[in-house]
Amino acid sequence: MNMILTILKLIIIPYFLYCLYTVFIFFLTLILSIIVMFIDLEDDKKNRMNNIKNGRERSIK
């Protein structure tokens, strides 16, 4: 019984913590990339609206 607990402490628990760590990092990068993508889309919409507005102003003149 003592040997099983030692194996559990030395191998399985660090492996489980490492898996949790990698999953945490994966989801963190996924969330950050989605946030950056939405920020980039908003900037793209603003630039597109400004280009349309400037194009109309030039075509009127």
Short mmCIF file of the C-alpha atoms (twelve columns), coordinates in Angstrom:
data_MODEL
# 
_entry.id   MODEL 
# 
loop_
_atom_site.group_PDB 
_atom_site.id 
_atom_site.type_symbol 
_atom_site.label_atom_id 
_atom_site.label_alt_id 
_atom_site.label_comp_id 
_atom_site.label_asym_id 
_atom_site.label_seq_id 
_atom_site.Cartn_x 
_atom_site.Cartn_y 
_atom_site.Cartn_z 
_atom_site.pdbx_PDB_model_num 
ATOM 1  C CA . MET A 1  0.000   0.000  0.000   1 
ATOM 2  C CA . ASN A 2  2.826   2.380  0.786   1 
ATOM 3  C CA . MET A 3  4.458   1.687  -2.585  1 
ATOM 4  C CA . ILE A 4  1.242   2.514  -4.425  1 
ATOM 5  C CA . LEU A 5  0.932   5.835  -2.607  1 
ATOM 6  C CA . THR A 6  4.541   6.682  -3.406  1 
ATOM 7  C CA . ILE A 7  4.010   5.950  -7.094  1 
ATOM 8  C CA . LEU A 8  0.838   8.004  -7.003  1 
ATOM 9  C CA . LYS A 9  2.610   10.944 -5.405  1 
ATOM 10 C CA . LEU A 10 5.675   10.840 -7.648  1 
ATOM 11 C CA . ILE A 11 4.130   10.142 -11.062 1 
ATOM 12 C CA . ILE A 12 0.391   10.587 -11.319 1 
ATOM 13 C CA . ILE A 13 -0.102  13.814 -9.360  1 
ATOM 14 C CA . PRO A 14 2.627   15.807 -11.193 1 
ATOM 15 C CA . TYR A 15 1.374   14.436 -14.519 1 
ATOM 16 C CA . PHE A 16 -2.171  15.509 -13.663 1 
ATOM 17 C CA . LEU A 17 -0.957  18.981 -12.645 1 
ATOM 18 C CA . TYR A 18 1.027   19.259 -15.880 1 
ATOM 19 C CA . CYS A 19 -2.101  18.351 -17.871 1 
ATOM 20 C CA . LEU A 20 -4.094  20.982 -16.003 1 
ATOM 21 C CA . TYR A 21 -1.363  23.530 -16.681 1 
ATOM 22 C CA . THR A 22 -1.273  22.796 -20.408 1 
ATOM 23 C CA . VAL A 23 -5.066  22.943 -20.665 1 
ATOM 24 C CA . PHE A 24 -5.056  26.257 -18.782 1 
ATOM 25 C CA . ILE A 25 -2.421  27.727 -21.107 1 
ATOM 26 C CA . PHE A 26 -4.310  26.440 -24.166 1 
ATOM 27 C CA . PHE A 27 -7.583  28.053 -23.119 1 
ATOM 28 C CA . LEU A 28 -5.830  31.250 -22.085 1 
ATOM 29 C CA . THR A 29 -4.222  31.618 -25.516 1 
ATOM 30 C CA . LEU A 30 -7.527  30.706 -27.195 1 
ATOM 31 C CA . ILE A 31 -9.436  33.379 -25.257 1 
ATOM 32 C CA . LEU A 32 -6.747  35.985 -25.912 1 
ATOM 33 C CA . SER A 33 -6.696  35.211 -29.638 1 
ATOM 34 C CA . ILE A 34 -10.494 35.519 -29.827 1 
ATOM 35 C CA . ILE A 35 -10.354 38.884 -28.017 1 
ATOM 36 C CA . VAL A 36 -7.628  40.128 -30.367 1 
ATOM 37 C CA . MET A 37 -9.630  38.900 -33.367 1 
ATOM 38 C CA . PHE A 38 -12.730 40.840 -32.270 1 
ATOM 39 C CA . ILE A 39 -10.656 43.981 -31.614 1 
ATOM 40 C CA . ASP A 40 -9.120  43.627 -35.082 1 
ATOM 41 C CA . LEU A 41 -12.575 43.194 -36.634 1 
ATOM 42 C CA . GLU A 42 -13.826 46.364 -34.923 1 
ATOM 43 C CA . ASP A 43 -10.813 48.318 -36.219 1 
ATOM 44 C CA . ASP A 44 -11.415 46.874 -39.677 1 
ATOM 45 C CA . LYS A 45 -15.062 48.013 -39.581 1 
ATOM 46 C CA . LYS A 46 -14.016 51.519 -38.516 1 
ATOM 47 C CA . ASN A 47 -11.410 51.713 -41.287 1 
ATOM 48 C CA . ARG A 48 -13.920 50.452 -43.838 1 
ATOM 49 C CA . MET A 49 -16.522 53.018 -42.753 1 
ATOM 50 C CA . ASN A 50 -13.931 55.808 -42.909 1 
ATOM 51 C CA . ASN A 51 -12.825 54.686 -46.373 1 
ATOM 52 C CA . ILE A 52 -16.425 54.628 -47.596 1 
ATOM 53 C CA . LYS A 53 -17.082 58.070 -46.095 1 
ATOM 54 C CA . ASN A 54 -13.879 59.530 -47.571 1 
ATOM 55 C CA . GLY A 55 -14.618 57.939 -50.931 1 
ATOM 56 C CA . ARG A 56 -18.079 59.507 -51.005 1 
ATOM 57 C CA . GLU A 57 -16.673 62.890 -50.070 1 
ATOM 58 C CA . ARG A 58 -14.125 62.674 -52.866 1 
ATOM 59 C CA . SER A 59 -16.739 61.554 -55.400 1 
ATOM 60 C CA . ILE A 60 -19.044 64.474 -54.489 1 
ATOM 61 C CA . LYS A 61 -16.212 66.979 -54.983 1 
# 
